[in-house]
Amino acid sequence: MLKPILHQIGTKRVVLASGSPRRQELIQNLGISDVQLCPSTFEENLDPSQYSFSDYVAMTALGKVREVYERLSKDDATKRPDVVIGADTMVTMDGQMY
């Protein structure tokens, strides 16, 4: 899936909006060897009742990406990331999000 663009991504500053070494390893296993961890300070306080399960997870990940990108971009334009990857997980049981 990423093979056609891996050579391009390899020349970019890639940041993972996470502090998880395991998520970093997963990204590296995709073929993106140089990815920087940057934990997000996004407050995960979205109201689950306003979203479907997948939308809730996607919106939380997007919030993390936006926070990290904005924070890194305002400090120094030369350190602005080219790509910010965000991820989130959610546990559900019997249709209830936890």
DOSEDREN-164881 format. One record per residue (C-alpha): x, y, z. Coordinates in steps of 0.02 Angstrom, whole numbers. Last residue first. Example, Ala and Ser with C-alpha at 12.3 -4.5 7.8 and 13.67 -1.06 7.14 Angstrom:
! DOSEDREN-164881
ATOM      X      Y      Z
ATOM    684    -53    357
ATOM    615   -225    390
! end
This chain:
! DOSEDREN-164881
ATOM      X      Y      Z
ATOM   -761    144   1368
ATOM   -883    143   1224
ATOM  -1044     41   1248
ATOM  -1111    -67   1105
ATOM  -1107   -225   1211
ATOM   -924   -195   1252
ATOM   -813    -65   1175
ATOM   -630    -17   1197
ATOM   -561    125   1097
ATOM   -395    156   1012
ATOM   -316    311    941
ATOM   -196    355    804
ATOM   -113    509    734
ATOM     19    527    601
ATOM     95    697    568
ATOM    179    724    399
ATOM    289    868    341
ATOM    329    920    518
ATOM    372   1102    552
ATOM    548   1111    623
ATOM    603   1249    504
ATOM    447   1348    552
ATOM    505   1353    733
ATOM    397   1348    888
ATOM    233   1380    799
ATOM    243   1229    687
ATOM    280   1102    824
ATOM    131   1156    929
ATOM     13   1169    780
ATOM     62    999    711
ATOM     51    914    882
ATOM   -120    987    921
ATOM   -190    952    748
ATOM   -131    771    749
ATOM   -201    737    923
ATOM   -369    812    877
ATOM   -371    706    718
ATOM   -342    548    821
ATOM   -487    596    935
ATOM   -597    632    785
ATOM   -555    464    705
ATOM   -591    366    866
ATOM   -757    455    891
ATOM   -802    436    707
ATOM   -770    248    716
ATOM   -882    223    868
ATOM  -1019    336    804
ATOM  -1014    509    878
ATOM  -1112    630    987
ATOM  -1140    506   1129
ATOM   -952    486   1146
ATOM   -935    667   1205
ATOM   -758    719   1163
ATOM   -646    744   1314
ATOM   -479    680   1254
ATOM   -379    835   1295
ATOM   -247    850   1159
ATOM    -76    856   1241
ATOM     -2    747   1105
ATOM    154    644   1131
ATOM    288    677   1000
ATOM    378    523    936
ATOM    488    550    784
ATOM    481    433    634
ATOM    635    384    535
ATOM    610    206    471
ATOM    447    221    377
ATOM    437     46    304
ATOM    271    -13    374
ATOM    368    -96    515
ATOM    429     77    564
ATOM    248    132    590
ATOM    215    -19    700
ATOM    375     13    798
ATOM    322    193    830
ATOM    153    129    891
ATOM    245     13   1012
ATOM    361    154   1069
ATOM    204    249   1120
ATOM    228    434   1152
ATOM    104    481   1018
ATOM     72    608    882
ATOM    194    517    766
ATOM    302    639    673
ATOM    372    618    497
ATOM    497    745    431
ATOM    504    704    247
ATOM    635    621    135
ATOM    582    445    181
ATOM    402    489    141
ATOM    452    511    -42
ATOM    541    343    -54
ATOM    394    261     34
ATOM    270    328    -95
ATOM    241    180   -211
ATOM    272     54    -70
ATOM    138    124     45
ATOM      0      0      0
! end
